[in-house]
Amino acid sequence: MKNTIATTAKTWERIGVELHLSHLLKKEYLLSALFSAALIGLMTTLLSISFAVLVFGKAIPEALPIGIGMALISNIVLHISAAFTSSEEGIISHVQSLPPPIQAAMLSSIMAMLPLSMPIQNRITVAVVVLLLSAVFTGITLFLFGSLKFGRLVRFLPLPVISGFLASVGISLVIGGITTMTNIVPTLSSLPKLFDTSLLLKCLPGVTIAAVWWKVTRQWTHQLVFPAVLAIAIACFYAICYAQGLDKTAMIKDNLLLGPFQNVSLSHLPTIYYSQISTIDWWLVLNGQSENLLAIPLVCFIGGLLMLSAIELSTGKAANPDFELKSMGISNFISGIMGGGFVGYPSATFTVMQHSLGVSTRLPGMLSAIVPMIVLVWGSSFLGF
C-alpha cells in the first residue's frame, strides 16, 4: 500500500514538472507540437462527428446536431484531461471507435421501446441523458478498475477471446457504415433491398474509399498517410459531385451531406437534461439494456489497455496501466458531467504519430482541443461541408 502511494505521488510530481511552461514551450519542440496538435485535432474531430452520425443518425436523427455537439465536447475533455493526467507525456486520448456501435444499438433499442405518442423533445432528452449517464458510469467503473489494480489483468486475457470480441465490434462498425450510406439497417429481411442497383451505386464510393484506405495504410506507415487519404477522398467526392452538376442543396437532398441544419447550435447545457431525469420512467427506458451498459466500460477497459500496450511497444515508454485506467475514468466521468456522453481512451495511432514528429510533450494534447472547440462554436456552417 505504501509503495503504491509513493509511486502515485512520484508520478504526479513528474507530471507537474512536465506541465511547467519551461518544459512545454521548448523551442526545439514548439513548431512540431503546433503542427501535431492541428493535425490530431482535425482528424479526431472528423472521427467524432462520424461516430455521432453512427449513434444518432438512425436511432433519433432529430437529435443529430446535439449528438455531434456531445461528441465534440467529449473530444475536448478527453484531449485536455489526458494531457494533464496520463502517466506518460505525449499520450493522446479521444472518442474511440469501439464503443459507438454499442451505444448505437442501445439507443436504437431504447427508441423502439418508447411509446410512439411520446413528444420528440422527450425522446431527445431520453437519448441524451442515457449517453451522459453511460459516460459517467464508464468513468466510475474505469477509475474503480484502476484503484483495484485491474490493469495487469489484460496480460492474462486469452488472445482468441480478445480477437473475437474486437471482431464483433468491427462487424458492428461495418453494419453502422452500411446503415449510414443506405439508410437501411442490414437484416435478413432487408438484405435483398441492399442489392438494388441504385443503392449499390450509392455504396460504391464508400466501399472504394475503405478498400483504398485499407490497402494504403498497410503499405505505408507514415504519419501523414491517414490525413492525406482523407483529404484526397474529400476532394474526389466534391469533384465528382460538381462534375455531375450537383450543388450543396442537391447533395443534402440525396443524403450525400449531413443536414440540412437550420443554423442550430451544437453546444448545449447538460443541466437542462439532467434536471429532467426525474420525469423519465427509467425502468421502461433501461429495461433489457444492462448488457449494453456493462459492455461500454468493458470495451474501454480492454481497448484502452490494448492501446497502451501498442504505445509502449512503439515508443519504448512504459506506461502505468492502473494509473492510466484512473486517468481514463476521470476523463470519461468529466465528459459525462459536462455534456459529452461519448467515451474514449488513449490512441496508439495519434500518440505514435506525434512521437514520430519528434514531439514527446503534453502540449499537443492540450492544443488539439482547440479544433473541436472551434467547430463547436462555428456550428452547423462547418457540418454542411
N, C-alpha and C positions, 0 to 999 in steps of 0.2 A: 504493500500500500504506500509506504513512504517513498519507495523507488518510483512508483507511478506519479506521485505528486511532484517529486523532484524533476522527473523527466518532462512533465507537463509545464512546470514552471520555467525550465530551461528553454523549452520550445517557444513559449510566449515571450520570453526575454529576447530570443533570437529574432522572432517576428517583429518585435519593437525596433530592433536595430535595422532590420531590412526595410521598415517603413519610414525610416528617417529620411528627410528630404535630401540630405547629402549623399545618400545611397541611391535613392530613386532617380535623382536628376543627374547622374554621372554623364558627362558629355559624350563619352565613347559609346554609351548605350541609348542616348536620348532619341536620335533620329530613327534608329531601328525600332525603338519602343513605340514611337508615334505611328510609324508605318504598320507595325504589327497590330497595334490597337485598332487602327482604322479598318484593316483587313478582317480581323477577328470580329469586330463589332458589326460590320456589314454582313458577313457570312452567317453569324449566329442570329442576326435579326431576320434575315430571309428564311432561315430554317424555322425559327419560332413562329413566323407568320404561317408557314406551310403546315406546321403542327396544329395551329389554331383552326385552320381550314379543315383539317382532318377530324378534329374533335367536334367542332360546332357545325361544320358545313352541311352535314346530313341530319344530325340529331335535332338541331334547332337553328336554322340559318338566320333567323331574325336576330339572334344574339351574336352573330359573327363579328361585328365591329367591337363589341365588348370583349369577346373571346380573344381577338387579336391584341387588344389593349392589355388583357391579362397576361398573355404570352410575353409581351414586351416588358411589362413590369417584372415578371418572373426573371427574364434575362438580365434586367438591370440589377436586381437584387443578387442574383447568382454570381454575376461578374464581380460586383463590389465586395460581397461577403467572402467569396473565395480568396480574393486578393488580400483581405485583412485577416482571414482565419485559417488558411491552409498551412499545413506543417512545413511545406517546402515552397519557396518563392517560384513564381512562373507558372503555377498550376491554374489553368483556365477552366471555369465551370460555366455551363449554360443549359438551357432546356434541351433534354436529350430525346432521342427517337424511340426508345423502348417503352416508356410509359404512355405516350399519347394513344396508341391503339387500344390499350386497356381503358383509358379514360373515355375514348370514343364509344367503345362497346358499352361501357357503364352508362354514359349519358343517353345513348340511343335506347337502351333498355328502360331507363327511368322515364324518358319522354313517352315511350309507348305505353307505359302503365298509368300515366296521369290521365285524369278524365278529360275527354275532348272539350268539355264545357269550360275548363279552366282558362281564364284570360291569359293572353300571351305574355303579359308583363309578369304574371305569377310564375309561368313556366320558365321565363328567363331567370327569375330570382332563384328558383329551384336549381337550375343548371349552374349558375354562378356560385351559389352557396355550397353545392356539392363539391365542386372543384376546389374552392377555397378551403373547405374543411378537410378534403383529402390531402392537400398540401401540408396543412397544419399537422394532420395525423402522421403523414410521412416524415415530417421533420422531427416530431417527438419520438417516433419509432427508431429512426436512424441515430438520433442522439443517445437513446437508451441502448441500442446495439453497441455503440462506441463505448459507452460507460461500462458495459458488461464485457468489453474486450472481445466482441464477436468478429473483429476484423481478421483475426488469424484463421477463422473457420473456412474462409474461401479457399485456403490451401488444401482443404480436405474434401471439397465438393468434387464428385466424380465428373470427369470431362464429358462423358456421354450425356449426363443429366444437364449440365450447363449448355452443351451444344443443342440438345433438343429443346430446352427452354428458350434459348435465343432464336432458334429456327422458327418456333411457333410465333414469336413476336414478329419475326421477319415476314411470315406469311400474313399476319395481320396488317403489316405495313403495305404489302402488295395489294391486299383487298381494299385497304383505305385509298390507295392510289387509283385503283380501278374505279372505285365509287366516286372519287373526286372528278375524274376525267369523263365518266359516262353518266353520272347522277343515278346509277343503278347499283344496288347492293348485290354483289355476286352470291347467288344461292343456286341450288339445283333447279329450282323453278324458273329463275331469271337467266340461267345460263344460255338458252337459245337466243335471247334478246341481245346478248353481248356479241354475237356473231353477225349482227346486222351490218351491212356494208358501210352505212353512214357512221355507225359507232366505231367500227374498226378503223376507218379513216381518221376519226377524231382521236383515237388512242395512239395512232401511228407516231406522231411527234414525241409523245411521252415515252413510248417504248423505245424509239430510236435514241433519244437522249439518254435513257437509262442504260442501253446497251453500249453506247459510246463511252459514257461515264465509267461503266464497269471495266471496259477494255483499257481506256486511257489511264485510269488510276492504278491499274495493276502493272502497266508497262513503265509508267513514270511515277516516281515518288516525290518529285519536287514540290515544295510547299505552295507554289503558285499554280499548280495544275488544277486544283479544286476551283478557285475563283476564275481561272481562265476558261475552263469548260463552261462554267455557269454564264460568264459574260458572252461567250460565243453563241451559246444556246439561246439566250435572250435576244441577241442581235439577229440571229437567223429567224426567230419567231416573228419579230416585227417586220423584217424584210419580206418574208413570205406573205404576211397578212396585208401589208401595204401594196405588194405586187398584185394581190388579188382584189385590190380596191376596198379593203375593209378599213374603216376608221375606228376610233376608240369606242364609239357608241355601238357599232355593229359587233365589235369583239365582245363587249359586255353582253349584248343580246344573245350571242352564240355561245355564252359561257366560256369564252376564252380568256377573260379577265375577271377579277373579283369586282363585285359591285352589282348595281350602282349604289354608291354611298352618298346620301344627301348631306354632305358636309358634316357628318356626325363626328362627335368627339370619341377618341379611342380611350381616353383616360376616364376613370370613374372612382368614386369614393367607396371603398369596401364597407364602410359603416352603414351605407344605405341598404346593403344586402344583409349584413349581419343583424341589423335592427329588426329584420323581418323573419328571423329564424323561428320565433315562437308562433308565427302564423302558418307554419308549414306542418303538414302531417308527415312526420319523418318516418313513422312506421310504414306508411304507404310508399314513400319515396325510396327508402333504403332496403325494403323487403327483397331479399334474394341478392343483394349487392355485396355481401360480406366477402365473397371470394375476390371480387374486383378491388375492393378497398384494401384487402390484405395483400393482393398481388402487386399493387403500386409500390409500397415501400420495399417489398421483396425484390422487385425488379431493380430498384435504385440501389439496394444493398449489393446484389450480385453484379449489376452493371458497373456501379461505381468502383468496386474493388477490382474488377477485371480491368477497368480503365487505369487504375492506379498501378497494377502490375505491368501494363503496357508502357506506362510513363516511366516507371523505374527501369524497365528493360531498355528503353530508347534513350533516356537521358543519363542513366547511371546514378541517379539520385534515389536514395532510399526514403520514401515517404512513410509516415507513421499511420497505418491503416485505421487504428482506433481513433486517433486524433482526427483523421480525415472524415470518419463517419460522424463524429461530433460536428465538424465543420459543415458537412452536408446537411445534418439535422438542423443546425442553426439557420443555414441559408434557406432551406425549404420552409421552415417554420415562419421566418420573417416574410418570405414571399407570400404565404397564405394569409398572414395577418394584414399585409399591405395591399392585398388585392390581386396577387399573382395567380395562384391556383395551378399553374403548370410546374412540374417538378424537374429537377435536374441534378447533375453530378459532374465530376471532373471529366474533361475531354482529352483523350490521348492525342487526337488529331491536331487540335489547336495549341495544346501545350507543347507538343513536339515541334510544331510549325514555328512558334515564336523562339524556341531554343535554337532551331536551325537558322534563324535570322540573327543569331548572336545575342539574344536578349534573355536574361535569366532573372529579371527583377519583377516586382509586383505591379509596376506601373502600367503595362499593357492591360492587365485585368481591370484596373480602375478606369482607365481611359476608354476601354472598349464599350463601357456602359453608356458613353455619350451618344453613340449611334442610335440605339433603341430609344433613348430619351428624345432625340430629335424627331424620330418617326412618331413617337407617342404624342408629341406636341403638334407636329405638322399634320398628322392625322390622315384623313381619307384621301387627300390630294396625292399622297405618296402611293397609297394602295392601288389607285386607279391605273398604275403602270406596272 
